């Protein structure tokens, strides 16, 4: 699993007061879930660039992709609608809060998944 632990800690710090948050290694990186639904994560691209991933929902995808540093999530040739990769540098400072503010309402509106 390739990801920058420093970036993972940035997400932990940003989400530490939110209820229902858990972590799970998946999709080649580390993902953060809210009540069992994937919210965001960190990984490293094939070219070695560290990046975040946010689940913004299909309705917010065009807006998200218009932002600096954002790109389509493609896993093994399959596009994941409603998800965007964001370069780590594009999430510095207040930008991380803005990305979470875009993703949290969508994920928060999903039904809670039962614990396994």
C-alpha positions in Angstrom: 0.0 0.0 0.0 1.7 3.2 -1.2 0.6 6.4 0.4 2.2 9.3 2.3 1.5 8.8 6.1 1.9 12.6 6.5 -1.1 13.1 4.2 -3.1 10.5 6.0 -2.4 12.3 9.3 -3.6 15.6 7.7 -7.0 13.8 7.0 -7.1 12.3 10.5 -6.6 15.7 12.0 -9.3 17.3 9.8 -11.8 14.5 10.6 -11.0 13.7 14.3 -14.1 15.3 15.8 -16.5 13.9 13.3 -18.6 10.9 14.5 -18.7 7.6 12.6 -15.3 8.0 10.9 -13.1 5.0 10.3 -10.1 4.1 8.3 -9.6 1.2 5.9 -6.8 0.2 3.5 -8.3 -0.2 0.1 -7.9 0.9 -3.5 -4.1 0.9 -3.1 -4.1 3.5 -0.4 -5.8 4.5 2.8 -9.5 5.5 2.8 -11.6 7.3 5.4 -15.2 6.3 5.8 -18.2 7.9 7.4 -20.7 5.4 8.8 -19.2 2.8 6.4 -19.3 5.0 3.2 -16.1 6.1 1.6 -15.5 9.8 2.0 -11.9 10.4 1.0 -8.4 8.9 1.0 -4.8 9.2 0.2 -2.7 7.2 -2.3 0.3 7.6 -4.7 -0.1 7.7 -8.5 1.8 5.4 -10.8 4.2 8.2 -11.4 4.9 8.6 -7.7 2.8 11.8 -7.0 1.0 11.9 -3.7 -2.6 12.8 -3.9 -6.0 12.8 -2.1 -9.2 11.3 -3.4 -12.6 12.7 -2.5 -16.1 11.3 -3.1 -18.1 14.3 -4.1 -21.1 12.6 -5.9 -21.9 12.7 -9.5 -23.9 15.9 -9.2 -20.8 17.7 -7.9 -18.3 16.0 -10.2 -18.1 18.8 -12.9 -17.6 21.4 -10.2 -14.9 19.4 -8.5 -13.1 18.7 -11.8 -13.1 22.5 -12.5 -10.9 23.1 -9.5 -7.1 23.3 -9.6 -5.3 20.0 -9.2 -8.4 17.8 -9.7 -8.7 14.9 -12.1 -10.9 12.0 -12.9 -10.5 8.8 -10.8 -9.7 5.9 -13.1 -9.0 2.5 -11.6 -7.7 -0.1 -13.9 -9.4 1.5 -16.9 -12.7 2.0 -15.2 -13.9 5.5 -14.3 -15.3 6.0 -10.9 -18.1 8.5 -11.2 -18.5 10.9 -8.4 -14.8 10.6 -7.2 -11.9 12.9 -7.9 -8.2 12.8 -7.3 -6.7 16.0 -6.1 -2.9 16.7 -6.1 -1.6 17.1 -2.6 -0.4 20.6 -3.2 -3.9 21.7 -4.2 -5.1 20.7 -0.7 -2.8 22.8 1.4 -4.2 25.2 4.0 -7.9 26.0 3.7 -8.3 24.1 0.5 -8.6 20.8 2.3 -11.5 22.1 4.3 -13.2 23.2 1.0 -12.8 19.7 -0.5 -14.2 18.1 2.7 -17.1 20.6 2.6 -17.9 19.4 -0.9 -17.6 15.7 -0.1 -19.2 15.5 3.4 -22.8 16.5 2.5 -22.9 13.9 -0.2 -21.5 11.1 1.9 -23.4 12.2 4.9 -26.6 11.8 2.9 -25.9 8.1 2.1 -27.5 5.4 4.2 -25.3 4.1 7.0 -23.8 0.7 6.3 -24.2 -1.9 9.0 -21.0 -2.8 10.9 -19.5 -6.2 9.9 
